[in-house]
Amino acid sequence: MSGRSLREGLAALGVVLSLVFVGTEIRQNTIATRAATLNDLAAGSRDWLMSIATNPELASVWRRGLE
């Protein structure tokens, strides 16, 4: 194998490895984003339900709405 072929092979390997790295980073970022979104939804629901639970008038309206 000539020196040029060796360099081209190493360059191709570098490109493949960098693509694998980028794919892994995107996957991890997607997982983190989904977790943060779920956490925000849970916090919003908690705050909303807490406002109903701590306000007697709102709780009464909510209860009547459910009936």
MIVO-84807 format. One record per residue: x, z, y of N, C-alpha, C in turn. Coordinates in pm, whole numbers. Atoms other than C-alpha are relative to their C-alpha. Layout:
@n_c1:X	n_c3:Z	n_c2:Y	ca_c1:X	ca_c3:Z	ca_c2:Y	c_c1:X	c_c3:Z	c_c2:Y
...
This chain:
@n_c1:83	n_c3:0	n_c2:-117	ca_c1:0	ca_c3:0	ca_c2:0	c_c1:88	c_c3:0	c_c2:124
@n_c1:-80	n_c3:7	n_c2:-122	ca_c1:133	ca_c3:-92	ca_c2:342	c_c1:-38	c_c3:113	c_c2:94
@n_c1:25	n_c3:-105	n_c2:-98	ca_c1:149	ca_c3:145	ca_c2:635	c_c1:-131	c_c3:-23	c_c2:75
@n_c1:124	n_c3:32	n_c2:-73	ca_c1:-134	ca_c3:-39	ca_c2:809	c_c1:-122	c_c3:34	c_c2:-84
@n_c1:112	n_c3:-31	n_c2:89	ca_c1:-366	ca_c3:-7	ca_c2:508	c_c1:-21	c_c3:150	c_c2:-10
@n_c1:9	n_c3:-145	n_c2:8	ca_c1:-288	ca_c3:361	ca_c2:484	c_c1:-66	c_c3:57	c_c2:126
@n_c1:58	n_c3:-47	n_c2:-127	ca_c1:-369	ca_c3:415	ca_c2:853	c_c1:-149	c_c3:-35	c_c2:9
@n_c1:141	n_c3:41	n_c2:-3	ca_c1:-695	ca_c3:219	ca_c2:821	c_c1:-84	c_c3:87	c_c2:-94
@n_c1:70	n_c3:-86	n_c2:95	ca_c1:-793	ca_c3:423	ca_c2:516	c_c1:-19	c_c3:140	c_c2:56
@n_c1:12	n_c3:-133	n_c2:-61	ca_c1:-721	ca_c3:750	ca_c2:697	c_c1:-99	c_c3:-1	c_c2:116
@n_c1:95	n_c3:11	n_c2:-111	ca_c1:-917	ca_c3:630	ca_c2:1001	c_c1:-143	c_c3:-4	c_c2:-53
@n_c1:134	n_c3:8	n_c2:60	ca_c1:-1216	ca_c3:541	ca_c2:782	c_c1:-42	c_c3:136	c_c2:-54
@n_c1:29	n_c3:-134	n_c2:51	ca_c1:-1195	ca_c3:881	ca_c2:614	c_c1:-35	c_c3:95	c_c2:115
@n_c1:28	n_c3:-83	n_c2:-118	ca_c1:-1186	ca_c3:1047	ca_c2:957	c_c1:-140	c_c3:-26	c_c2:55
@n_c1:133	n_c3:36	n_c2:-49	ca_c1:-1500	ca_c3:858	ca_c2:1063	c_c1:-106	c_c3:61	c_c2:-92
@n_c1:97	n_c3:-54	n_c2:96	ca_c1:-1686	ca_c3:960	ca_c2:745	c_c1:-9	c_c3:151	c_c2:13
@n_c1:0	n_c3:-145	n_c2:-13	ca_c1:-1582	ca_c3:1323	ca_c2:780	c_c1:-65	c_c3:45	c_c2:131
@n_c1:63	n_c3:-38	n_c2:-127	ca_c1:-1687	ca_c3:1331	ca_c2:1146	c_c1:-152	c_c3:-21	c_c2:-7
@n_c1:144	n_c3:21	n_c2:17	ca_c1:-2029	ca_c3:1188	ca_c2:1052	c_c1:-63	c_c3:112	c_c2:-84
@n_c1:49	n_c3:-112	n_c2:81	ca_c1:-2071	ca_c3:1457	ca_c2:786	c_c1:-8	c_c3:125	c_c2:87
@n_c1:0	n_c3:-116	n_c2:-90	ca_c1:-1978	ca_c3:1721	ca_c2:1046	c_c1:-118	c_c3:-6	c_c2:97
@n_c1:111	n_c3:15	n_c2:-95	ca_c1:-2229	ca_c3:1583	ca_c2:1300	c_c1:-133	c_c3:23	c_c2:-70
@n_c1:124	n_c3:-21	n_c2:75	ca_c1:-2502	ca_c3:1573	ca_c2:1034	c_c1:-24	c_c3:146	c_c2:-30
@n_c1:12	n_c3:-143	n_c2:28	ca_c1:-2435	ca_c3:1934	ca_c2:940	c_c1:-38	c_c3:77	c_c2:126
@n_c1:31	n_c3:-66	n_c2:-126	ca_c1:-2442	ca_c3:2043	ca_c2:1304	c_c1:-145	c_c3:-26	c_c2:42
@n_c1:139	n_c3:33	n_c2:-35	ca_c1:-2773	ca_c3:1863	ca_c2:1364	c_c1:-96	c_c3:78	c_c2:-88
@n_c1:86	n_c3:-76	n_c2:91	ca_c1:-2926	ca_c3:2027	ca_c2:1057	c_c1:-6	c_c3:147	c_c2:42
@n_c1:-3	n_c3:-140	n_c2:-41	ca_c1:-2814	ca_c3:2373	ca_c2:1171	c_c1:-75	c_c3:21	c_c2:132
@n_c1:70	n_c3:-10	n_c2:-127	ca_c1:-2945	ca_c3:2309	ca_c2:1523	c_c1:-151	c_c3:-11	c_c2:-20
@n_c1:143	n_c3:15	n_c2:29	ca_c1:-3281	ca_c3:2197	ca_c2:1384	c_c1:-57	c_c3:130	c_c2:-57
@n_c1:44	n_c3:-126	n_c2:59	ca_c1:-3311	ca_c3:2514	ca_c2:1176	c_c1:-9	c_c3:109	c_c2:107
@n_c1:0	n_c3:-101	n_c2:-107	ca_c1:-3220	ca_c3:2731	ca_c2:1477	c_c1:-115	c_c3:-23	c_c2:98
@n_c1:108	n_c3:32	n_c2:-93	ca_c1:-3470	ca_c3:2550	ca_c2:1700	c_c1:-135	c_c3:36	c_c2:-59
@n_c1:126	n_c3:-36	n_c2:67	ca_c1:-3750	ca_c3:2592	ca_c2:1447	c_c1:-20	c_c3:150	c_c2:-3
@n_c1:9	n_c3:-147	n_c2:4	ca_c1:-3673	ca_c3:2962	ca_c2:1412	c_c1:-34	c_c3:56	c_c2:138
@n_c1:28	n_c3:-48	n_c2:-136	ca_c1:-3672	ca_c3:3012	ca_c2:1790	c_c1:-144	c_c3:-33	c_c2:40
@n_c1:138	n_c3:38	n_c2:-33	ca_c1:-4002	ca_c3:2824	ca_c2:1825	c_c1:-99	c_c3:92	c_c2:-70
@n_c1:87	n_c3:-91	n_c2:74	ca_c1:-4164	ca_c3:3035	ca_c2:1555	c_c1:0	c_c3:139	c_c2:62
@n_c1:-11	n_c3:-131	n_c2:-63	ca_c1:-4036	ca_c3:3350	ca_c2:1721	c_c1:-79	c_c3:3	c_c2:131
@n_c1:74	n_c3:8	n_c2:-126	ca_c1:-4181	ca_c3:3239	ca_c2:2057	c_c1:-151	c_c3:0	c_c2:-26
@n_c1:142	n_c3:1	n_c2:33	ca_c1:-4518	ca_c3:3166	ca_c2:1896	c_c1:-49	c_c3:139	c_c2:-43
@n_c1:37	n_c3:-134	n_c2:44	ca_c1:-4525	ca_c3:3506	ca_c2:1730	c_c1:-5	c_c3:97	c_c2:118
@n_c1:-1	n_c3:-88	n_c2:-117	ca_c1:-4434	ca_c3:3681	ca_c2:2056	c_c1:-120	c_c3:-28	c_c2:89
@n_c1:117	n_c3:34	n_c2:-80	ca_c1:-4705	ca_c3:3492	ca_c2:2243	c_c1:-128	c_c3:52	c_c2:-60
@n_c1:119	n_c3:-51	n_c2:69	ca_c1:-4965	ca_c3:3580	ca_c2:1983	c_c1:-7	c_c3:152	c_c2:10
@n_c1:-4	n_c3:-146	n_c2:-10	ca_c1:-4856	ca_c3:3943	ca_c2:1987	c_c1:-43	c_c3:46	c_c2:139
@n_c1:34	n_c3:-39	n_c2:-137	ca_c1:-4881	ca_c3:3963	ca_c2:2365	c_c1:-149	c_c3:-24	c_c2:28
@n_c1:141	n_c3:34	n_c2:-21	ca_c1:-5222	ca_c3:3794	ca_c2:2365	c_c1:-90	c_c3:103	c_c2:-69
@n_c1:80	n_c3:-98	n_c2:73	ca_c1:-5361	ca_c3:4026	ca_c2:2098	c_c1:14	c_c3:141	c_c2:59
@n_c1:-20	n_c3:-131	n_c2:-62	ca_c1:-5210	ca_c3:4329	ca_c2:2270	c_c1:-83	c_c3:12	c_c2:127
@n_c1:83	n_c3:-6	n_c2:-121	ca_c1:-5390	ca_c3:4237	ca_c2:2592	c_c1:-147	c_c3:22	c_c2:-36
@n_c1:138	n_c3:-22	n_c2:46	ca_c1:-5719	ca_c3:4225	ca_c2:2399	c_c1:-16	c_c3:145	c_c2:-46
@n_c1:10	n_c3:-135	n_c2:57	ca_c1:-5646	ca_c3:4556	ca_c2:2224	c_c1:5	c_c3:109	c_c2:107
@n_c1:-16	n_c3:-104	n_c2:-102	ca_c1:-5559	ca_c3:4743	ca_c2:2543	c_c1:-102	c_c3:-9	c_c2:112
@n_c1:101	n_c3:16	n_c2:-104	ca_c1:-5845	ca_c3:4616	ca_c2:2760	c_c1:-138	c_c3:9	c_c2:-64
@n_c1:130	n_c3:-18	n_c2:65	ca_c1:-6185	ca_c3:4752	ca_c2:2653	c_c1:-102	c_c3:-110	c_c2:32
@n_c1:94	n_c3:107	n_c2:-36	ca_c1:-6384	ca_c3:4489	ca_c2:2845	c_c1:32	c_c3:-129	c_c2:-74
@n_c1:-42	n_c3:121	n_c2:70	ca_c1:-6184	ca_c3:4204	ca_c2:2700	c_c1:-23	c_c3:13	c_c2:-150
@n_c1:25	n_c3:-23	n_c2:142	ca_c1:-6209	ca_c3:4357	ca_c2:2353	c_c1:-148	c_c3:-17	c_c2:-31
@n_c1:144	n_c3:13	n_c2:20	ca_c1:-6587	ca_c3:4375	ca_c2:2391	c_c1:-42	c_c3:-147	c_c2:2
@n_c1:31	n_c3:144	n_c2:-8	ca_c1:-6608	ca_c3:4009	ca_c2:2496	c_c1:52	c_c3:-70	c_c2:-126
@n_c1:-60	n_c3:62	n_c2:119	ca_c1:-6377	ca_c3:3912	ca_c2:2211	c_c1:-85	c_c3:30	c_c2:-125
@n_c1:81	n_c3:-41	n_c2:115	ca_c1:-6587	ca_c3:4107	ca_c2:1958	c_c1:-132	c_c3:-76	c_c2:-1
@n_c1:125	n_c3:74	n_c2:-7	ca_c1:-6909	ca_c3:3946	ca_c2:2082	c_c1:19	c_c3:-147	c_c2:-32
@n_c1:-32	n_c3:140	n_c2:31	ca_c1:-6746	ca_c3:3606	ca_c2:2060	c_c1:18	c_c3:-24	c_c2:-148
@n_c1:-19	n_c3:13	n_c2:144	ca_c1:-6657	ca_c3:3666	ca_c2:1699	c_c1:-130	c_c3:11	c_c2:-77
@n_c1:129	n_c3:-16	n_c2:67	ca_c1:-7013	ca_c3:3763	ca_c2:1614	c_c1:-81	c_c3:-122	c_c2:26
